[in-house]
């Protein structure tokens, strides 16, 4: 079996663009991965083109050799562009391997540890501005069976937050806590926005709401800064979506700056790389909670990891999505009791296929970062659809 081509399908999904990567073989067994890299899609597709040139004619089942060859020969190692491109290709190679053997990827990685994984919802708050609006949307999500909610209540503030803005953010958290009730977990997103003293102040104020964790309170560039926050924070911290490969996570484990790790399967190196990172986390009793707000292919790959990683804690998932999500893949998810049921093995590989023609009907559109503009909750279009 040989690789004959690799193609990217860039699909507009309102807040960003999904980037699906498909690897084709000469035996008609194709694999799909996802490399969605918000606001850097053009650089990403260029990186995939370089990888295609290097891999054409190689056996797609030699996954470790291919991964190390691409990583080594890039010379400029790591970073979001190369690692996202490599992640997507790696996922697609596992998909091919599973299909060639007629088994799901989780079977190749040691079998199931669980049949379902608890989820936390992102994007449930779309369009909300005032605390009362957040409360209403939280109540609706909980009524639907969601047991954990994540959002960023801090508006467009960066480094510092004025007292009036902090009070507004805390009123929002209080309203959601009251609406959701004490049994629902709240996860507070920071998007790497604060300096150390501000992050510490915010963490102390959040304690009264008993959050599951406070995510990325400071920028991801300096893990020592995050460790300083952790040493003074009364609430658990999470980070890792902007760390790449086991080498970045080695630094994480040396410093231990957070209580949860959040590597992303479509950025940190793919399925096997996350499996290795998860194993290190397991040794240190650090819960493994992957970042996963992207598209259906990344979600399918992350579910393979949820099945076979003993330390997998909770899965991020978007609450709803663009109405055409159902058309660009044949995704089929089952939601029960606040959990997503892990596929039972009826479909080999990662268990999902893309519809190339439908992908082409929703081409790339430029989107810009919302986190510091005041448009943070404009995360979904007026019309959305539930997909689980």
Residue, then its C-alpha position, 0 to 999 in steps of 0.5 A: x500500500x502506498x500514499x498517492x495523494x493528500x488533499x485539504x478541504x477548508x470548510x467555513x464554519x462561522x467562527x473559523x474554518x475547519x481544515x480536513x486532510x484526506x490521505x489517498x492510497x493506491x489500494x483505495x483505502x483513504x483516511x481523514x484527519x483534521x488540522x483546524x487552526x483558527x485564523x492560520x488556515x492558509x499557512x496550514x494548507x501550505x504545510x500540508x503540501x510540503x508533507x504531501x510531497x515528502x510522503x507520496x509513495x510511502x507506506x501509510x501504515x509506517x506511522x511512527x517512521x513517517x511522524x518522526x521523519x516529518x518532524x525531523x526533516x522540517x528542521x524548524x521543529x514544533x509550533x502550531x503550523x507544522x504540528x497541526x499539519x502533521x497531526x491531521x496527517x497522522x490521524x488520517x494514517x491511523x484511520x487508514x491502518x484501522x480500515x485496512x485491518x477492519x478495526x477501530x483505532x482504539x482497538x489498535x491502541x489497547x482496547x477500551x477503558x470505558x464505553x462513554x465519556x463525560x462532556x463539557x459544553x462550549x458555545x452554549x452561551x452564543x449571543x448572550x451579553x448580560x448575566x441574565x441572558x447567560x443564565x437563561x442559556x445555561x438553564x436551557x443547556x442543563x435541561x438538555x442534559x449537559x452537566x458541565x459548562x465552559x465559557x469566558x465571562x471576561x469580555x475584551x479585557x487583557x492583562x488587567x481587568x477594571x473593578x467594574x468589569x470584574x464585578x460584571x464577570x462575577x455577576x455573570x458567573x453567579x447568574x450561571x451558577x444559580x441557573x445551573x444549580x450546584x450539581x453542574x460543573x462550571x469551567x471558567x475560560x481565561x483565553x490566556x488573557x491576564x498577568x500574574x497578579x490579576x489572574x490570582x485576584x480572579x482565581x480567588x474571586x472564582x472560589x466562591x462558585x466552586x469551578x471545576x477549573x480556571x483555564x489558561x489564566x495567563x498567556x501560554x508562553x511562560x509555564x513558570x508564570x502559570x506556576x506562580x498563579x497555581x501556587x496562589x490559586x484556591x481553584x484548580x487550573x487547566x492549560x495545554x491547548x497551545x502546547x505541542x508535542x511531548x517535548x512541550x509537555x515535558x516542560x509542563x511536567x517539569x514545572x507542573x503549572x496546572x492541575x489539568x492538561x488539555x492537549x489538542x489532537x489536531x495540534x499537538x501531534x495526533x493520536x499517538x502523540x496524545x496517547x504518549x502525553x496521556x501516559x505521562x499525565x497518568x503517572x503523575x495523576x494529572x487528569x487528561x482533558x483534551x481541548x476539542x472545540x473544532x470539527x467532527x473529524x477532530x472529535x471522532x479522533x478524540x473519542x478514540x483516545x477517550x476510549x483507550x486512555x485510563x486517565x481521560x477525565x472529560x471531553x470538550x464539545x461544542x454545544x451546537x454548530x452550523x447547520x451544514x455540519x451534518x452534511x460535510x461528514x457522516x458523523x453520528x454521536x449518541x448523547x446519554x446522561x451528560x456523556x457521549x457514547x464511544x462507538x462500539x467498533x462497528x466502523x473501522x478507523x476513526x469512524x467518520x468520513x467526509x463528504x468532499x462535494x459538500x465540503x466544497x460547497x462551504x469554502x474558506x472565509x476569512x474570520x478574525x479573533x474575537x477574544x479581545x474585541x468585545x465580540x467573544x460570544x458571537x461564536x455561532x450564527x443565528x441559525x444553528x443545529x444540535x448534532x448530538 
